[in-house]
C-alpha cells in the first residue's frame, strides 16, 4: 500500500527562526467525530497495580467512542513521567496495558495516577521509542535539552518543555480551514510531517506538536526551509510503500520507508494518523 492515491497538498510556510511550519491538506476521507483524541478524551492512566513497571502503564478509555493516542504522547505524574511508544486506537471500557518509555530518569516515587495534556515528545526522541536499547538513548537525549532550555532536577523532559513554552517561536499560529496536518522544517530542511483523520483531531494536538517542534529547534540556525523541499518531502511520503505490521488497538499499523520513515494507523479503512520523519536530518545525529 502507498498513499499515492491520496494527495497531500502543502501550503505556504510560516517562518519563525529555525522553524518553517507548512499547513498540509489532503483529499483522503475524513474520520469526522467517529473517535476522540487529545486532552479532552476521557482516558485514565495509572501505574500497574501492586507492581509498577517503568515500561508499562494501564490505560482505560472511559468514553463510548474509541480514542486515538499518539506515539510520543506524554503521560505526566505517577512514579515518573512517561511517553507512549506507539500510536493506538483505544477501545472503550477496556483497561489496556500499553508500552511506554521513561522521560524522567531521576524520579521513582509518587502516586499511581497520571494526567494527559496532549503534550508530545520532540521529534528527535520518536525514532528511539520502540528500539530495544531505546530507553537509554531517550534518557541521553532528554539530558541534552538541559544545555538549551535549562537543567532539570529529575532529568525530566517536562522541565525543558515548560521552559520553552513561555517563549514559543510559534505563538499565534493556528490551523487553517480544512487543514489536516503540518510539515515542520528545521534549519532549512524538512524534518517531520503529521497527518490526522480530521481537522478536529489536528486541532486537539496542535499546541503539543508546536511545543515539541520548538524544543527541537532551539539553538538551530535560523534558516528558512524552501517550499520546494517541503513539497518534495510530501511527495516522497505519498509514494513510500507501506506494509501492515501489527494491530494498533482497534486499528492497524502500516509502516515503510528508509531515510524517510513513515508510520501510520488506519481504522475503518481510513488514515487516523500518519507521521513521517527524515532520519537523516541533523536532529537525529548521535
C-alpha angles and dihedrals in degrees: 000000000000134000089240091115089053116068122217112207114202117202134199115308126236115218121216110168108292091355127087111183118197124191115231127206128184138192091220113124113268123241089213115188096334091115140023130236141163132045095319094058108110099244126146119205123194143162117261108276114255097358116043113202127204093224101043139059132176113239124189127187106215094185133086096243131061116268125220113221118187134223107257094023107149121236107197129205129011116102089328139344115275140185127218112248098210141022115255140175104229119213119227122263097005121115106223130190108225129189116247140171127225118249095180111063099177102059135067105160139079134082133311100258129093134191130218124215100166090255118154137210113246119264092252089068101044100081089056100051097092102031119115091240093032099114095066092044091051090052091049093050093045089054090054091063088068089073093060104027105028133270127294122217091217098032088250126167089214094068096061090042090053092047092049096047094073093058100036113170089212100059111147097020113130134173114270126230111296093358112155103178149002137230117211123206118193124195094347102316135085108254110167143012128191126187127186136198092244142008088248091059092049090050091051090059099032100105093044092051093051094046090052091049091048093054091051090049098053112119092007120128114274095241125147117238107230117240090231091061091047092052092046089053091051091050090052090052090050093054100041110118110238127203126200105244110171145329121288101201105282090351136066125243121228123189140174148134138083120228088008105048118201124196122178142169120213126196126180087002091298131106110258093177138351131184130186129187134185102232090193093061116116088247088075096053113125 
